[in-house]
Amino acid sequence: MNKGELRAHFKALLNRTDCSDALANTFIDQSIARAQRVLRIPSMEKTQTYNITASTSTLIIPADFLEIIDMYYANTNLTRVPLSKYVEMSQPGENGTPKYFTREGENIKVYPYPTSGSISMNYYGQFTVMTADTDENDLAIIASDLITYGALGYASDYFLDERGPLFEQKFAQFLAELQEQAN
């Protein structure tokens, strides 16, 4: 479903005349954001490749980043370490084949520092934002019911609707089904 169809379906199920399109869009966006916090499915998997041309220790995280799956350099899996351990082990200017990585804010730090080659990061990324009524994203295509019932849950809180537990139960059911299918 595209965003316009999702909104129309949501408003039909909510069955209220005082829910504007803008408010409905807010509930839909909140539902997608909530799903992204817990859902990890193949359609969220992405790869970022960093081409190294000079000694570097810092890689910038993609804007749609949610969670790292793994990182590779020259077909070797890098080991994630806590930032405190990374700080203890890293020596300024020590170049070589990276073996470790950590996340610090919006950056990934690798050690030892590579001088060439490429590092690939597999990660879970956000779904494409739907702004226009004709926009779709992967979640809207495969799980419009999840988005709809999540939005209905937010609407029930807003409007003090007693159907909230039912909406929450259906959202949790659809979320579990989708995650189980992915697993």
C-alpha positions as a Markdown table, in Angstrom:
| # | Residue | x | y | z |
|---|---|---|---|---|
| 1 | Met | 0.0 | 0.0 | 0.0 |
| 2 | Asn | 1.1 | 3.5 | -0.6 |
| 3 | Lys | 0.9 | 6.2 | 2.0 |
| 4 | Gly | -2.5 | 7.5 | 0.8 |
| 5 | Glu | -4.0 | 4.1 | 0.8 |
| 6 | Leu | -2.6 | 3.4 | 4.3 |
| 7 | Arg | -4.1 | 6.6 | 5.6 |
| 8 | Ala | -7.5 | 5.9 | 4.1 |
| 9 | His | -7.5 | 2.3 | 5.5 |
| 10 | Phe | -6.3 | 3.6 | 8.9 |
| 11 | Lys | -9.0 | 6.3 | 9.0 |
| 12 | Ala | -11.7 | 3.8 | 8.0 |
| 13 | Leu | -10.8 | 1.4 | 10.8 |
| 14 | Leu | -10.5 | 4.3 | 13.3 |
| 15 | Asn | -13.9 | 5.4 | 12.3 |
| 16 | Arg | -13.7 | 9.0 | 13.6 |
| 17 | Thr | -14.5 | 12.2 | 11.8 |
| 18 | Asp | -12.2 | 14.3 | 13.9 |
| 19 | Cys | -8.9 | 12.7 | 12.7 |
| 20 | Ser | -7.2 | 15.0 | 10.1 |
| 21 | Asp | -5.0 | 13.6 | 7.4 |
| 22 | Ala | -2.0 | 15.3 | 9.0 |
| 23 | Leu | -2.8 | 13.6 | 12.4 |
| 24 | Ala | -3.3 | 10.3 | 10.6 |
| 25 | Asn | 0.1 | 10.7 | 8.9 |
| 26 | Thr | 1.7 | 11.4 | 12.3 |
| 27 | Phe | 0.3 | 8.1 | 13.7 |
| 28 | Ile | 1.5 | 6.2 | 10.6 |
| 29 | Asp | 5.0 | 7.7 | 10.9 |
| 30 | Gln | 5.1 | 6.8 | 14.6 |
| 31 | Ser | 4.0 | 3.3 | 13.9 |
| 32 | Ile | 6.8 | 2.8 | 11.3 |
| 33 | Ala | 9.4 | 4.3 | 13.7 |
| 34 | Arg | 8.2 | 1.9 | 16.4 |
| 35 | Ala | 8.5 | -1.1 | 14.1 |
| 36 | Gln | 12.0 | -0.1 | 13.1 |
| 37 | Arg | 13.1 | 0.0 | 16.7 |
| 38 | Val | 12.4 | -3.8 | 17.1 |
| 39 | Leu | 12.0 | -5.4 | 13.7 |
| 40 | Arg | 15.0 | -7.0 | 12.0 |
| 41 | Ile | 14.0 | -8.5 | 8.6 |
| 42 | Pro | 15.9 | -9.0 | 5.3 |
| 43 | Ser | 14.3 | -6.0 | 3.6 |
| 44 | Met | 16.0 | -3.8 | 6.2 |
| 45 | Glu | 19.5 | -5.3 | 5.5 |
| 46 | Lys | 21.9 | -3.0 | 3.6 |
| 47 | Thr | 25.6 | -2.8 | 2.8 |
| 48 | Gln | 27.9 | 0.2 | 2.9 |
| 49 | Thr | 31.3 | -0.2 | 1.3 |
| 50 | Tyr | 34.1 | 2.2 | 2.3 |
| 51 | Asn | 37.0 | 2.4 | -0.1 |
| 52 | Ile | 40.2 | 3.2 | 1.7 |
| 53 | Thr | 42.9 | 5.2 | -0.1 |
| 54 | Ala | 44.9 | 6.6 | 2.9 |
| 55 | Ser | 45.4 | 5.6 | 6.5 |
| 56 | Thr | 42.1 | 6.0 | 8.3 |
| 57 | Ser | 40.5 | 5.0 | 11.5 |
| 58 | Thr | 37.1 | 6.6 | 11.2 |
| 59 | Leu | 34.2 | 5.7 | 8.9 |
| 60 | Ile | 31.0 | 7.7 | 8.8 |
| 61 | Ile | 27.7 | 5.8 | 9.6 |
| 62 | Pro | 25.1 | 6.0 | 6.9 |
| 63 | Ala | 22.1 | 8.3 | 7.5 |
| 64 | Asp | 19.6 | 5.4 | 7.6 |
| 65 | Phe | 21.7 | 3.3 | 10.0 |
| 66 | Leu | 19.9 | 1.4 | 12.8 |
| 67 | Glu | 22.2 | -1.5 | 13.8 |
| 68 | Ile | 25.4 | -3.2 | 12.6 |
| 69 | Ile | 25.1 | -6.8 | 11.5 |
| 70 | Asp | 28.8 | -7.3 | 10.7 |
| 71 | Met | 31.9 | -5.7 | 9.1 |
| 72 | Tyr | 34.5 | -7.2 | 6.8 |
| 73 | Tyr | 37.9 | -6.3 | 5.4 |
| 74 | Ala | 39.5 | -8.5 | 2.7 |
| 75 | Asn | 37.0 | -11.3 | 3.5 |
| 76 | Thr | 37.9 | -11.2 | 7.2 |
| 77 | Asn | 35.2 | -10.6 | 9.8 |
| 78 | Leu | 36.1 | -7.7 | 12.1 |
| 79 | Thr | 35.4 | -8.2 | 15.8 |
| 80 | Arg | 33.4 | -5.6 | 17.7 |
| 81 | Val | 34.9 | -4.3 | 20.9 |
| 82 | Pro | 33.6 | -1.9 | 23.5 |
| 83 | Leu | 34.8 | 1.7 | 23.0 |
| 84 | Ser | 36.8 | 1.5 | 26.3 |
| 85 | Lys | 38.7 | -1.5 | 25.0 |
| 86 | Tyr | 39.3 | 0.1 | 21.6 |
| 87 | Val | 40.8 | 3.2 | 23.3 |
| 88 | Glu | 43.1 | 1.0 | 25.4 |
| 89 | Met | 44.3 | -1.1 | 22.4 |
| 90 | Ser | 44.7 | 1.5 | 19.7 |
| 91 | Gln | 48.0 | 3.1 | 19.1 |
| 92 | Pro | 48.1 | 6.3 | 17.0 |
| 93 | Gly | 49.4 | 5.7 | 13.5 |
| 94 | Glu | 49.5 | 1.9 | 13.7 |
| 95 | Asn | 48.6 | 0.8 | 10.2 |
| 96 | Gly | 47.7 | -2.7 | 9.1 |
| 97 | Thr | 44.9 | -5.1 | 8.4 |
| 98 | Pro | 42.0 | -4.0 | 10.6 |
| 99 | Lys | 40.7 | -6.6 | 13.1 |
| 100 | Tyr | 38.6 | -4.6 | 15.5 |
| 101 | Phe | 35.9 | -2.0 | 15.3 |
| 102 | Thr | 33.7 | 0.0 | 17.6 |
| 103 | Arg | 31.1 | 2.7 | 17.3 |
| 104 | Glu | 31.6 | 6.1 | 18.7 |
| 105 | Gly | 28.7 | 8.5 | 18.0 |
| 106 | Glu | 28.0 | 8.7 | 14.3 |
| 107 | Asn | 31.3 | 7.0 | 13.4 |
| 108 | Ile | 32.8 | 3.5 | 13.2 |
| 109 | Lys | 36.4 | 3.3 | 14.3 |
| 110 | Val | 38.6 | 0.5 | 13.0 |
| 111 | Tyr | 42.0 | -0.8 | 14.3 |
| 112 | Pro | 44.7 | -1.2 | 13.1 |
| 113 | Tyr | 44.2 | 1.5 | 10.6 |
| 114 | Pro | 44.0 | 0.3 | 6.9 |
| 115 | Thr | 45.8 | 2.3 | 4.2 |
| 116 | Ser | 44.0 | 0.7 | 1.2 |
| 117 | Gly | 41.3 | -1.8 | 0.2 |
| 118 | Ser | 37.7 | -1.7 | 1.2 |
| 119 | Ile | 35.7 | -2.3 | 4.4 |
| 120 | Ser | 32.1 | -3.6 | 4.0 |
| 121 | Met | 29.5 | -3.0 | 6.7 |
| 122 | Asn | 26.3 | -5.0 | 6.6 |
| 123 | Tyr | 23.7 | -3.2 | 8.7 |
| 124 | Tyr | 20.0 | -2.8 | 9.3 |
| 125 | Gly | 18.7 | 0.4 | 7.9 |
| 126 | Gln | 15.5 | 2.5 | 8.2 |
| 127 | Phe | 12.7 | 2.1 | 5.7 |
| 128 | Thr | 12.4 | 4.8 | 3.1 |
| 129 | Val | 10.4 | 7.7 | 4.4 |
| 130 | Met | 7.0 | 8.0 | 2.7 |
| 131 | Thr | 6.1 | 11.7 | 2.2 |
| 132 | Ala | 3.8 | 11.8 | -0.8 |
| 133 | Asp | 0.5 | 9.9 | -1.0 |
| 134 | Thr | 1.9 | 7.8 | -3.8 |
| 135 | Asp | 5.1 | 6.8 | -1.9 |
| 136 | Glu | 5.6 | 3.2 | -0.8 |
| 137 | Asn | 8.4 | 1.5 | 1.2 |
| 138 | Asp | 9.2 | -2.1 | 1.8 |
| 139 | Leu | 7.3 | -2.3 | 5.1 |
| 140 | Ala | 4.2 | -0.8 | 3.6 |
| 141 | Ile | 4.3 | -3.4 | 0.8 |
| 142 | Ile | 4.9 | -6.4 | 3.0 |
| 143 | Ala | 3.2 | -5.4 | 6.3 |
| 144 | Ser | 0.6 | -2.7 | 5.8 |
| 145 | Asp | -1.4 | -4.3 | 8.6 |
| 146 | Leu | 1.5 | -3.9 | 11.0 |
| 147 | Ile | 1.7 | -0.2 | 10.2 |
| 148 | Thr | -2.1 | 0.3 | 10.4 |
| 149 | Tyr | -2.5 | -1.4 | 13.8 |
| 150 | Gly | 0.5 | 0.4 | 15.2 |
| 151 | Ala | -1.0 | 3.7 | 14.0 |
| 152 | Leu | -4.4 | 2.7 | 15.5 |
| 153 | Gly | -2.6 | 2.1 | 18.8 |
| 154 | Tyr | -1.2 | 5.6 | 18.8 |
| 155 | Ala | -4.6 | 7.0 | 17.8 |
| 156 | Ser | -6.3 | 5.2 | 20.7 |
| 157 | Asp | -3.9 | 6.8 | 23.1 |
| 158 | Tyr | -4.6 | 10.2 | 21.6 |
| 159 | Phe | -8.4 | 9.9 | 21.4 |
| 160 | Leu | -8.7 | 7.8 | 24.7 |
| 161 | Asp | -10.2 | 5.0 | 22.7 |
| 162 | Glu | -10.9 | 1.9 | 24.6 |
| 163 | Arg | -10.0 | -0.3 | 21.7 |
| 164 | Gly | -6.3 | 0.4 | 22.4 |
| 165 | Pro | -5.5 | -3.1 | 23.9 |
| 166 | Leu | -7.0 | -4.8 | 20.9 |
| 167 | Phe | -5.0 | -2.6 | 18.5 |
| 168 | Glu | -1.8 | -3.2 | 20.5 |
| 169 | Gln | -2.4 | -7.0 | 20.5 |
| 170 | Lys | -2.9 | -7.1 | 16.7 |
| 171 | Phe | 0.3 | -4.9 | 16.2 |
| 172 | Ala | 2.3 | -7.3 | 18.4 |
| 173 | Gln | 0.8 | -10.3 | 16.6 |
| 174 | Phe | 1.7 | -8.9 | 13.1 |
| 175 | Leu | 5.2 | -7.9 | 14.4 |
| 176 | Ala | 5.9 | -11.4 | 15.7 |
| 177 | Glu | 4.6 | -13.1 | 12.5 |
| 178 | Leu | 6.8 | -10.9 | 10.3 |
| 179 | Gln | 9.9 | -11.4 | 12.5 |
| 180 | Glu | 9.3 | -15.2 | 12.6 |
| 181 | Gln | 8.9 | -15.3 | 8.9 |
| 182 | Ala | 12.2 | -13.5 | 8.5 |
| 183 | Asn | 13.9 | -15.8 | 11.0 |
